[in-house]
């Protein structure tokens, strides 16, 4: 491969990452016309349009996306071999992009901001919407550096680190009719339920557990964020199966009745996921370490508080 062709691959990689000729030029310390000229050469060499305008950004063609998937890991390995990346939090200037559900964001973001202000003032942290079905796609395309969410199966080229297993409780307003006596499986199945579904799918582990007992329930309301669930529960006759992580911050309100579930629901495994090409990325290793520490510290306190509340 001639040196100029390798240079084109590097420019192509940055354009795909930034989704902008202007931002790519800035990151490469090149002029915008020089990057545009490089794109023209790519189109001639690879016989494809590669990028099409989309408002203020550009969208890659199918050929460009497939080509990038094939070369990105190799380019990263070459760069690491020639110039290993060092990471010093106090002097680093970098943006981390993390896809995660709102419940994880509430648990992490404030503590991470305090950490950044203290130790890493040049770091930025951007949250992106989480969808379990898009985890591999987002990591393959480098749309995010990290995903925090469920990890129920192994994914090719995706690394994982387990954070915790989520447990669930049944939640309703404090004066709900079902609080007058112990919650039975029959009463639970006949109630009107609120379901948190990030994808919009109303099938859930709760429904699967009920089906095994020959029962079903009515999902009367769904929301697509955990933060929306409890305020609705507080002001309605709906009940919900919610993770203990979410319930903790609402205990002080005194507006909720929390009880153990009358059926067994499998725990959900929550993990951090990243692409293997970033397995030795020292900046991401630093971020992952602190995310895990925050979760461990917060969850120990939260779970004990919820258990104590239910037992009181």
Order of alpha helices (4+ residues) and beta strands (2+ residues): alpha-alpha-alpha-beta-beta-alpha-beta-alpha-beta-alpha-beta-beta-beta-alpha-beta-alpha-beta-alpha-beta-alpha-beta-beta-alpha
